Amino acid sequence: MDPMDVPVPDLKLLFQRDGYLRPYEREIRRRFACFQDLWDKIESWEGGVEGFTTGYRYYGPQFCVDGSVVWREWAPGAHSLHLQGDFNGWNPKSHPFRKLEYGKWELYIPGNEDESCPIKHLSRVQLIVNEHLYRVSPWASYVKPYEGFTYQQFIYKPEQPYQFKHRKVKRPASLRIYECHVGIATNEGRVGTYLEFKDNVLPRIKDLGYNAIQLMAIMEHAYYASFGYQVTSFFAASSRYGTPCELKQLIDRAHELGIYVLLDVVHSHASKNTLDGLNEFDGTNSCYFHDGARGTHSLWDSRLFNYSETEVLRFLLSNLRWYQEEYQFDGFRFDGVTSMLYHSRGIGEGFSGNYDEYYGLNVDTEALVYLMVANELVHSIDSQAITIAEDVSGMPASGRPVREGGTGFDYRLGMAIPDMWIKLLKEERDEDWKMGHIVHTLTNRRWMEGTVAYAESHDQALVGDKTIAFWLMDAAMYTHMSTLSEPNPVIERGLALHCMIRLITNALGGEAYLNFIGNEFGHPEWLDFPRAGNNSSYHYARRQWHLVDDQLLKYKYLNEFDKDMHALENKYGWLASNPAYVSCKHEGDKVIAFERAGLLFVFNFHPNQSFTDYRVGVDVAGKYQAVLCSDSKKYGGFGRVEPDGEYHLTQNMPWGDRKDSVQLYIPCRTALVYARCE
């Protein structure tokens, strides 16, 4: 049985026992009670959970069959609300909202005599709060910059909206995620489009063997260089890449290719923009956010949601349902979860693993309960949905179902793993790498909580850091990446370690794997969006596909290794299997060996020492043959061991706490994978 499918008693039954409860058990019980109380309360309201989480059918412009429009907003601090736009000649007084209960406002606009709608597709509109504050509706589904950098709302109601042709994709057992950004996905120094990504990048992803994409920077953000993390319009898919219909075409094509689509969702904070964001929407400092210091993130300079406010919950939960139902996203990666979970926002927190850090007063119960409700909602809408938490703190049970007292995520990001690799490459010589430290970091995760392992993501690619390829090869990438150039030890080391780092992270580090767009072929340099500090240049805000497509360059070797690694995982499914058993982590030899999913993985990180007849423990006797070798000439190696070569028989000799063993030739700086064969 898959360890993730082991049945666990329902939390309500688990805590019905009498007797002593440890402090953290009482706290888990309290949190679950808070969740259950909120969920039951929402269910008891008119429309139940579904009605509550479809706020986009109530707020914002609602178009009726008779051509009329009913527009509602929640602005509890406002004393007046008006609508102006193309439809009324930009008259700021002709269309006032009337105030309803609980801070709600409503405007009725009758249809034309021929029952056509007075507000046309792509017409521009604007809310006026308190007669002098110009605002974009929080429920706007399409916004674009107009006469400058400020985004304004445009009605998106095409006569023939795009209809999906393909069903959503079932959740993969082995999740292999390609983290990507539509805007940077072109060779040229400009913003890429949804349709270009659909036609040019999705086939690459499919060919490489990834079965999921994680789309970043989709929720509209006025500042491109924020990487999508300063959201201004939560219901609007970014117009800089194209229209909502074009995004739907991208997602539909991904589903046609069998690719699962995750949205990088930002519910941890919001942009401080007022003219085109949520900030001070109703003229007050609160509304959707906490007032005072609790409502502002001191490092991100952004606003923090008030998760105890009913209409904020409606807004955020409806936002999740919107992307699931309107755009057919399969699942979500939640950004900034650590900031949500703690009153300290995680700033200055070391998170040693002591339970007091997770069950003390620093935990923001309101935000935690919101995440529990959000996860329960997402999975109730679609049983195939996957949610991933970006949490560096390691909150216990974050990756277990809500019914067990967990937060409800399916996976959390293994954020310590890329930090370890970058630290090793920056600060330590190869011969000083500690095998025990590498193994500990890769295996240090909670049992039965899914972890997404990755060697590098977008965080490591940004200015201020470097990609792993650039840390390894740096300036030599400009002079010695040609297959026609003379051999170079820097490049040889770089190609070897790049393959080894990715494979051991994939095979040992978790139950899912993630790669950032372009890093599969060792994308050089860094990622930097156009901004004032670089003269608004797009030079580093692109992906140089020509490098991997050029058969005279060595980038093809890294790309080919990535492809074969995923093909092997797809065949044996180690990500969906039990965690690996590590039988060897020899500090002197720099050798790590482990078994997972019936495969034997052997890594020799020694910079210059190869080993003949090196004994490695295995639990199952038989005949073993190499099925993947990072030193193959196919990947730019020396070809000292090639897959499908000679067989190795076990020798009926226990070794490394395993029942049997096999002797192998292990070249220096080489990763080997062996499979049993008959």
N, C-alpha and C positions, 0 to 999 in steps of 0.2 A: 504493500500500500504506500502511495506517495505520502511523505510525512506531512505535507500541507493538507491532506484529506483526512487525517486522524480525527475521529469524532471527539468533541469536547463537550462536557455537560453545559447546558444552558446556564448562564450566570444567575438567573433568578432562582434556579434550583440549587446551584452551588452555594449560595449564600443564605439558604433557608435553614441551614444547620444551626444548632445552638452552640454556645461555648465561646471560647476566646477567639477573637479575630485580631490578627496583627494590625498595626497602624495602617500599613499600605493596603491591606485587604479592606479595612473600613473605608479608606479613601476611594478605592476602586468601586466599592459598593455605593458610596455617595455619588460618584460621578455617573455611574450607570443610572442611578435614581433620577439625577438631574436630566440626563438624556431622555429617559422614559417619560418623565413628567412633561418635557417640552414636546416630544413626539406625540404624546396623547393629547396635549393641548391643541396642537396644530390639527390633529385628526378630528377633534371635536368642533373646530370652527367650520363655518359654511364652506362647502367645497372640499373639506378635508385636506389631506396632504397634497393631492393633485391640484386642487383649486389654489391652495396657498403658494405652490411652487410654479404656477403659471401666471405670475404677475404681469408678464408681457402681454397677456390677453386682456388685462384690465387697465394698466397704466400706459402712458404714451398715447399715440394716435391709434384709435380703433376704427377701422373703415367698415361701414355698414353697407348692406346690399342696396339700399335706396340712395347711395351716394353720400350720405351724411357721415360726419366724423365726430366721434366722442373722444375727447382728449382729457386724460386725468394725470395728475402729478401729486406727489407727496412732498409738501413743503411746509412743515409745521411752524417754522419761524417767520414765514412771509406774511405780509399784511395785504398784498395784492399780487396778482399774476395775470399777465397778458400774453397773447400770441400774435406775432407779426410774421410776415413772409411774402413770398411772391404772390400768394393767393389773394392777399388783401392790400396789395400795393405798399406794403411795409408801413401800414397804419398802426401805430403803437397803442391805440386806444380802442379800436373797433371791436376787438375780440377779448373781452375780459373773462377770466375764469370765475366761477362762483365757489365760495368756500363751503366744504362739507365738514363732517365730523372727523376728528382724529388727525387733523392736519392735512386732509386731502382736499384737492381742488379739481373742478370739472368744467369743461367747456364743450358746448354742443354747437357744431357747425352744420347747418342744413345742407342737403344735397342740391344740386342744380335742378332746374325744372325737368330736364331730360334724364334725371336720376344719375347723372355723372357726378364724379367727385370734384369739389372745387380745389382740392389740393392734389396736384398732379405728381406723377412719377418724376423724381429728381428735382422737384421744386425745393427751394431753400426756405427754412423756417427758423424762428428764434423765439425763445421764451424771454419775457421781461419780468423780473422779480422786483417788487417794491418800486416800480416805475423807473428804475435807473440801473438795475443790474441785469446784464445780458448773459443768458445762460443757454446751454445745450441740455436737452432732456436727458436724464440719466438712462432712459430706456431707448435712446436713439439707436437704430440698427445700421445707420450709414452716416458717417461724417467725413468731411473732406476739408482741407485747408482752403480758405477763400480770401483772396486779396491780402496775402501775407502768410504768417505761420499759424495763426489761430484757426482751429478747426470749427466748422459750423455744420449744423444738421441739414441733411438732404433726405427727403422722403424717398425710400426705396420700395417701390411697389410696381415692378414691371408687369406688363400685360401677360407675358409668358415666362413665369419664373422657372428656374431650372428644376427638372424632376429627376430624382435619383433613379438610376437604372439597376444598381447593384446593391445587394444586402450588406449589412454590416458584417465584419469579419469576426469569427469566433476567437476567443482569447487564446493565444498560443500557449502551449504547455511550457515551451522554452522561449522566453521572451528575449528577442534580440533587437534592441532599439537603435534606430538611426536618428540621433538628435539633429534637427536641421532648422534653418532659417531661410525663408523664401527670398528675402531681400538680398542676401549675400550669395545666392546660389548661382550666379552667373560669372563668366570669365571677365566681363566688362566692368568698368568702374561706375556702376549705376545701381539702381534698385531693381531687382528681379521681379517677375510677376508670377501670379498663381499658375497661369497657363504655361509659362516657360518651365516652371518647376514640374508641372504635370507631364510635359512632353520630354523634357531633357534629363531630369534628375530622378524621377521615380523609376525609370528603367534601370538606371545604375544601381539604385538601392535594391531592387528586385534581383538583379544579376549577382550582387554581392552576397545575397542570402539573408539579409535582414528581413524580419517578418513584421516589424512595427516601425513607425516613424513618430517622432515627438516634435510637433510643430511649435516653434517658439514665436513670440512677438506677433501673435495673431490678434489678440484683443487690442483695440486701437490705443495708440500712444502718440502724443503730439511730438515728443522728442525722440527721433530715430535712434540716437546714440544711447538711449536708456536700455536698449536691447529688449524692449517690450515690457520692462519691469516698472515703468511709471505709467500705469494705465489711466487714460482719461475717459474713454467711453467703453464700458464693460460689455455692452451688447452689440457693439459694432466691430465687425471683422475689419482689419486694417485696410483702408482704401488705397494706401500707397502701393499695394501689390495688385490691385484690381478690384472687381466688384464682388459682392456676396455670391452671386451666381457662379463666378469663376472659381471662387474657393470651393464651392460645392462640386464643381467639375473635377477639381484636384482630388478631393476626398473620394468621390465616386470612382475615379480612375485607380486610386490606391486600393479601394475595395475590390475592384475588378482584378487587380494583380494579386489579391490575397494579402494585402498589407494592412495591418491593424493601425489605426490612427489615434494618437494621443494628443491632447491639447495641453500646452503649458499654461495652466490657469493661475492667475494672480489674485487671490482673495485675502492676502496678508496685509495689503496696504494699497494706497491709491495716490495718484499724482496730486500735488498741491495746487495745480492749475485751477483757476476759478472761471475764466471765460470759456474754456472748453473741457473742464473736468467736473468732478463731483464736489470739490472743495467749496464751502460756503454757498452751496446751491440755493438755500432758502434765505441767504443774507445773514445767517448766524455762523458761528464757528463750529457748531456741532452737526445737527441734522444726521447725516450718515455716519458721523465719526464721534469719538469721544471728545469732549471739551477739555481744555487745559493740557497739561503735560502728557497725560495718558493718550491723547489723540494725535501725537506727532512722534515719528520715529527720529531719534536724534542723529542717527548715522545716515539714513536714507533720505532725510528731509522730505518725508511724505506723510500722508494722513493715515491713521489707524482706525479701522471700523469699530463701531459699537455693536458687538455681537449680542448684546442683551436687548436691543431695540427690535421690536416686532417687524417693522417695515424694512430694516436692514437685513434681517433674516430672510424676509420674502424676496428682497432684491437679489441677494447672493445665491440663494437656493434656486430661484427662478433662472438665474444666470447659468447655472450648471445644466438645468433641464433644457434651456434654450440651445446650448451647444450640442447636447445629446440629440435633441429632436429636430431642430431647424437645420443643423449642419451635419448631423449623423456622425459626430465624433464618437469613437468607441470607448474612450476613457480619458483620464486626466492625470497630469503630474502637477501636484500642488506645490507652488513656490513658497518659500519663506515660512515653512511650518514652524521652525524653531522660534521665530519672532512672534508667532501667534501663541505658542504654548506657554510662554513665560512673561511675567510682568517686566522682567529685566530685558525682554526682547532678545535674550541670549547674549547681550553685550557684556563682555568681560567674564563670561561663564566658562569654566574649564570642563564641566561635566565629567567628573571622575567615575561615575557609575554608581555612586552612593544613592540609595533609594530616597534619602531625604531631599535630593535635588529634584526628584520626579514627583514626590508626594507631599511637598511642603507648600508653604504659603506663596512661593514664587510662581506657582502654576496658575495661569489665567483660565479658570474653570469655564468662563463664558465662551472663550475661543475654542477650548478643547471640546466642549459640548457641541458647538457649531460644527466642528470637524466630524464628530460622531454622527450628527444628523446628516451632514452633507454626504458622508460615505454611505450611510444607510439609504439615503435617497437615490444616489447614483446607481447603487446595486439593485435597488428595487425597480428602477426604470428599465435597467438592462442587466440581466443576470450575467452577461458576458463582459461587463465593464471591469476595467482595471483602474485602480487608483494608486498613485505613488506619492510618497511624502518626501519632500526635501527637508530632512531634519538631521542636523548634526549632533543633536543632544543624545540620541538613543533612548527616547522615551519608551519604557517597557510596554509591550503589547500594542504598540502603534500599528504593527502589521498583523493583528488578529481581529476577527470580527467583533462588532459591537456587542453581540449577544454574549461574548465571553468576557466583556469588560474592556475590550480593546478599543482603539480609535477607529478601526475599520478599514485601514489601508491594506492593500494587497502586497505592497512592497515599500521599502524605504531605500533611499540612495545610500550606498556605502561610501560616504564622503571622506572617510579617513584614508581610503585607498589611493586616490590621486594625490592627496597631500603627501603620502609616504613616498610615492615614486618621484615627485618633484623634489622633495627634500633630499632623497638619495642622490639624484642627478646633480643637484646644486651644491651639495655640501660634502659628499663622501666619495672617496676613490672606490673603484670597482672592487678592489681586493679587500676593502673594509666593510662591504655590505654584509649584514648579519642575516643569515638564512632564517634563524628563529624569529627575528623581528618581522621579516617579510611574511612568513607563514602565519604568525600571530595576527598581523594586521589584516590579512586576507581571510582568515577564519574567525575573527572576533565578531561574531554576530549571534543574535539570540536564536535558539532552536525554534523551528517552525514559524519564523517570521521571515518572509521573503526579502532578500536584499538585491538591489541592482548594483552589480559590480561594474566599475569603469576605471580605466587608467587615466583618462582625461575627458573633460566635457568642455562646454563653452567657457566655463570659469577659467580653465587653464590656458585657453587660447587668447584671452584678452590682453591688451596692452598692460604692462606691469608684470606679466608673466610670459612664458613661452610654451609652445607645444612641446611634447616629448621629443619629437623629431628635431626640433630646433635646439633643445637642450643637449641632445646627443651629438648633433652634427654642425649646427651653427653655420659659420662662414663657409665651411667646406661644401655646403649644399649649393653654393653659387658656382663652384669650380670643379667639383668632382662627382656630380650626379649623372654624368654622361656614361653610357656603357662603353664609349670609345676612349674615355680618359684613363690614365694610368691608375693602378690600384692605390687606394688611399686608406690607411688604417683607421682614420676617424670615421669614414663612411662605412667601412667594413664593420666596425664596432657598432655604429649607429643602426645599420640594417639588422644586425643580429639581435641587439638588445630590444629594439622596437618590436620585433616579432615575439621575443620571449616575454616581454612585459605584458603584451596584449593577451598572449595565450594563458599565462599563469593567472592573470586577473580574471579571465573568462572562465577558466576551468576550476579555480579554487575559491574565487572571491564571492560567489553568491548564487542566486537562483534566477538571475536575469543579467543581461549584459548591455552596456550602452556605449556608443561611440559618437563623437561630434563630427559633423559633416566635413569631410576632407581629411580627417586625421587617419582614416584607414590607409591612405597612401602617403602619410607623412607630410601633410601640408606644411610648407615652410612659412616662416615669419609668424606674425601675430594677427590678431583680429582687432581692427580699430575703425569705428564708425565715423563718418564725417562729423566734425565738430570744430569749434573755434580753435582748439589747440592744434589742429592739423590742417588748418586752412580749408576746412570743409571738404577734405579729400576722400574719395571712394577707393583709393588705391589698395587699402588693406581691408576693405569691406566687400570682399569678393572671394570666390573659390577658383583657383587656377586649375581647371580641369585639363587644360592642354598639357600640364606636366605629366599626369598619369596616362594620358592618351598617346603621348610621344613614346614610341617603342625604343627610342635611343636613350631614354632616361630611366634611371633606376627606381623611380617612384612606382613603376609597374610591378616591381618585385614585392613591395609592401602591400600593394593592392591585391595581388594574387594570393599572398599568404592570408589576408583577411578573408577572402572569398573561400579558400580551402578550409580555414578554421571553422567558418560557419557551416560549410557543407558537412564537415565531420560532426559538429555538434548536432546538426539536423538529423544525422544518421543515428547517433548514439544517445542523444538527449541528456547530456550530463547536467544541464541547467535544471532540468525537471526531476533529477534523481536526488538521492540522499547526499548530504555533504561528503566531501572526500575524506578518505582515511590517509593521513600523512604518515608514511613509514620511515622517511629519511629527511633530515635537515642538518646536513653535516657542515659545520662552520669552516673547517679546514679545507675540505674538498670543494666547498661552495655548491653542493649538490642538494636538490630537493626532489623527492619522489613521493607520489601519492597515487591512489586508485580512486576512480569515480566512474560510475556507469559501466563497469566492466573493462575500462581502459586503464592502462598504466601510463602515467605522465612522469617524465624524468627531465629535470632542468639542471644543466651544469653552468652556473654563473661565473665559473673561474675564468679570469681574463686570458690565461695562457696554458692551463693544465688540462690535457685530455686524459681520459682513463680507458684502459682496455680491461675487459673482463670484470667490470664493476658490478658487484653483487647488489641486487635490488630485491626487496621482498615483494611477494605477490600472494594473494589469498587463495587464488584458484590455479591449480596446476594445469599445464598444457603447453601449447606451442604459441609463441608470441611473435608478431611481425610488426615492423614499423609502418604506421599509416599516415604519419605526418612528421616532418623533420624541418625545423627552421633553417638548417644548414644546407638544404637542398639548393642546387644551382637554379632551380625554378624561382627561388626567392632571393637570388643574388649571393648565396652562400658558396661554400667550397665543395659541396657535394660529398662530404666525408661519409655521410649516411644518407641513402636515398630510400624513400618509401618503397614498399613491395620488394625489398631485397631479401636477405637471408632470414631464416627463422631462428628463434631462440627457444630452446626447450627448458622447462623448469627442471630443477635438479633434486627435488625431494629433500630440500634443506631449508628449514625455517630460518627466517631472517627479518629483522626489523619488526618483531611482533606479528609477523605474517606466517601463514602455514607453509609457504614454499618460497622459492626465490629463483631468479634468473640472472645470468651474467651478460652484461651489455658493453658495447663500445660507446662511450659518451664523449664526443668532441667538446672542446672548450667553447663557451658562449653558444650553447646549442640547447634547444628544446626538442624533445622526442615524445611521440605518443605511440604506444604499442597496443594492439588489439589481439585477443586470442583468436586463433584460426584452427580449423580442423584439417 
